[in-house]
Amino acid sequence: MTHPLVTSKPELHPASITIGIDVSKDHLDAARYPSGETVRVTNTRKGQTVLLRWIGDIQTVTRVVFEATGPYHRMLEERLALIGLPMVKVNPRQARRFAEAAGRLAKTDRVDAIMLGVRL
């Protein structure tokens, strides 16, 4: 028994976006991959609200990658979980080693945010 060849249009998926966030005591530096857009906000509830607005449509976000930085990432992690964004928490040392292996020797929060977004 043969089956007729069925042709269909490929399903169009919204662009998958990864957000990399470098977390420090005072600031959150975020980068959107693949576009490369970046933003810096304060690591406060108000700053995180600005960040979530910058992230925009959460349906297009595949994951948010951030460094585990003791008490400084916890409020961010809770807020991301509340709105249902998929998260990946990484070890800062491993993130730094990945950046170095990729040839990014400069150590800035912006570069770290970009590398976190590219990492996965």
MARTI-100637 format. One line per field, with one value per residue (C-alpha): residue number from 1; residue in three letters; x, y, z. Coordinates in Angstrom, 3 decimals. Example, Ala and Ser with C-alpha at 12.3 -4.5 7.8 and 13.67 -1.06 7.14 Angstrom:
num <- (1|2)
residuo <- (ala|ser)
X <- (12.300|13.670)
Y <- (-4.500|-1.060)
Z <- (7.800|7.140)
END
This chain:
num <- (1|2|3|4|5|6|7|8|9|10|11|12|13|14|15|16|17|18|19|20|21|22|23|24|25|26|27|28|29|30|31|32|33|34|35|36|37|38|39|40|41|42|43|44|45|46|47|48|49|50|51|52|53|54|55|56|57|58|59|60|61|62|63|64|65|66|67|68|69|70|71|72|73|74|75|76|77|78|79|80|81|82|83|84|85|86|87|88|89|90|91|92|93|94|95|96|97|98|99|100|101|102|103|104|105|106|107|108|109|110|111|112|113|114|115|116|117|118|119|120)
residuo <- (met|thr|his|pro|leu|val|thr|ser|lys|pro|glu|leu|his|pro|ala|ser|ile|thr|ile|gly|ile|asp|val|ser|lys|asp|his|leu|asp|ala|ala|arg|tyr|pro|ser|gly|glu|thr|val|arg|val|thr|asn|thr|arg|lys|gly|gln|thr|val|leu|leu|arg|trp|ile|gly|asp|ile|gln|thr|val|thr|arg|val|val|phe|glu|ala|thr|gly|pro|tyr|his|arg|met|leu|glu|glu|arg|leu|ala|leu|ile|gly|leu|pro|met|val|lys|val|asn|pro|arg|gln|ala|arg|arg|phe|ala|glu|ala|ala|gly|arg|leu|ala|lys|thr|asp|arg|val|asp|ala|ile|met|leu|gly|val|arg|leu)
X <- (0.000|1.403|0.634|0.221|2.911|1.567|3.095|2.625|4.083|6.653|5.364|6.636|7.899|8.569|12.246|13.692|15.404|17.870|18.442|21.785|21.960|25.115|24.100|25.972|25.091|24.133|23.244|21.798|23.371|21.233|21.818|19.336|20.549|20.629|20.071|22.819|20.748|21.856|20.457|21.692|19.261|19.636|19.366|16.225|12.563|12.071|15.077|13.848|10.471|12.290|14.208|11.028|9.505|12.686|12.455|8.969|6.918|7.856|6.386|9.415|11.966|13.468|15.475|16.985|20.543|22.047|24.858|24.222|25.623|24.542|21.918|22.114|20.275|17.484|14.903|15.445|15.046|11.780|10.353|11.305|9.694|6.500|5.939|6.962|10.165|12.403|15.611|19.117|21.287|24.994|28.135|29.966|33.356|32.168|30.619|33.936|35.869|33.435|33.983|37.768|37.567|35.524|38.275|36.503|39.284|37.793|35.956|33.012|29.448|28.162|30.491|29.501|25.788|26.381|28.348|25.660|23.101|25.261|26.318|23.405)
Y <- (0.000|3.349|6.657|9.784|12.376|15.032|18.447|21.109|24.442|24.345|25.602|29.052|29.315|32.649|33.402|31.759|34.242|33.632|36.281|36.288|38.198|39.072|39.573|41.817|43.446|46.767|45.987|43.476|43.531|41.700|40.731|39.374|36.642|36.551|40.311|41.388|44.141|44.955|46.793|47.646|48.087|48.351|45.114|46.275|45.427|48.568|47.738|44.176|45.536|47.592|44.451|42.387|45.089|45.056|41.265|41.742|38.875|35.903|33.486|34.055|33.560|30.076|30.580|33.103|32.284|33.941|33.402|32.091|34.917|34.141|36.543|38.861|36.614|35.350|38.104|37.941|34.164|34.433|37.032|35.035|31.932|33.856|34.812|31.385|32.151|29.095|29.663|28.259|29.135|28.673|28.645|31.995|30.292|27.992|30.944|32.800|29.774|29.415|33.073|32.613|29.473|31.433|34.045|36.696|37.711|41.062|40.920|43.287|42.758|43.475|40.881|38.368|38.931|38.406|35.217|33.848|34.327|32.549|29.788|27.405)
Z <- (0.000|-0.968|0.605|-1.431|-0.939|1.351|1.081|3.635|4.449|7.204|10.507|11.311|14.860|16.461|16.757|19.812|22.059|24.860|27.504|29.310|32.592|34.492|38.126|40.532|43.823|42.230|38.594|36.188|32.731|30.198|26.571|24.049|21.708|18.712|18.231|20.651|22.276|25.819|28.815|32.313|35.211|38.947|40.898|42.697|42.305|40.195|38.011|37.525|36.394|33.751|32.740|32.399|30.173|28.079|27.726|26.311|24.919|27.075|24.516|22.272|25.062|25.067|28.247|30.611|31.665|34.733|37.185|40.664|42.784|46.314|47.599|44.571|42.108|44.376|43.880|40.106|40.127|42.075|39.686|36.586|38.093|38.920|35.299|34.017|32.154|31.677|33.611|33.669|36.659|35.969|38.046|37.548|37.339|34.552|32.718|32.907|31.651|28.747|27.811|27.944|25.808|23.272|23.134|25.231|27.555|28.529|31.835|31.777|32.905|29.389|27.836|30.506|29.771|26.055|26.670|28.998|26.237|23.679|26.027|25.649)
END
